[in-house]
Amino acid sequence: MARQMRRAMARNAAGPTRAAAPTRLLPRPDLARRGNSAGQFLREVWSELRKVVFPTRRELFKLTGLVIGVSVAIGFLLGGVDFVFAQLMRLILG
């Protein structure tokens, strides 16, 4: 066991035996290929938009109200924390 550890330490101390591999560059996209036109892109975007499930009007109003309510609640919470710290600093600094 000790002999194996000494060998491993000796190998690591000698440094790497191979030269570092060169960094690989990402291949450039072939924009001249057929099928990469703006028209195909727009067709694919439209195809993906047809798969989206949009919320109903009622869901939209409920979720918007929820976001506004949570934002106001967090605003009051942060305002209260700020007020408490401001009062503490007034007491400490005089």
N, C-alpha and C positions, 0 to 999 in steps of 0.2 A: 504494500500500500504506500509506504513512504517512498519507495523507489519510483513508483508511478507518478507521485506528486512532484518529486524532484525533476523527472523527465519533462513533465508538463510545464513546470516553472521555467526550466531551461529553454524549452521551445518558445514560450511566451516572451522571455527576456531577449531572445535573439531577434525578435521582430518578425514581421511578415516576410515569407520567403517569395511570394509572388508579387508582381507589380499590381497596383490597384487597377481595376477594370475601368476603362474610360466611361464617362457618363454618356448615356444614350439620349439623343435628342428625340423629341416627339415628332412623328412623321407629319409632314404638312398635308392638310386636306387637299384633295384634288378637286378644285372648284370648277374645272373645265369639264368634268364628267357630266354625262347627261343625267337629268333627273334632279339636279341641285338648283333648279331655277326658282325664282321668286314665286311663280305660279304654283309649283308643287308645295313649297313651304306654306303658302296661304291655304291650299287645299288640306294639308295636314293639320294646320291650326284649326280650321273650320271643323274638321273631323273630330279633333279632341274636344272642341267646345260643345259638340253635340252630345258628348258623353257626360258632361258636367250636370249634376243635379242641383239646380238652383233652389233656394228656400222659397217657401210660399210667402205671401205678403204678411200674413199673421206671424210666421216665424221670424221674418225680417224685423218687424216692429218689436217683438219680444226680445230678440237677441240685441238689437240696438239699445233698447231700454236697459238691458242687463249690463252692457258695456258702459253706458253712461252712468248707471248707478254705482258700479264697481269703481269707476274712475273718480267719481265724487267722493265715495267713501275713503278711498286711498288718499285723495287730496286732503280730506279732513284729518285723517290719521297722521300724515306727514306734517301737516300744519300744526297739529297738537304736539308732536314730538319736537318740532322746531321751536314752538313757543316755550316748552319746558326747558329745553337746552338754553334758550336765550335768557330765561329767568335765572337759571343756574349760573350762567356766566355773569349776569348782573350782580348776583350775590357774591360770587367769588372775587370779581374784579372791583366791586364797589361802585 
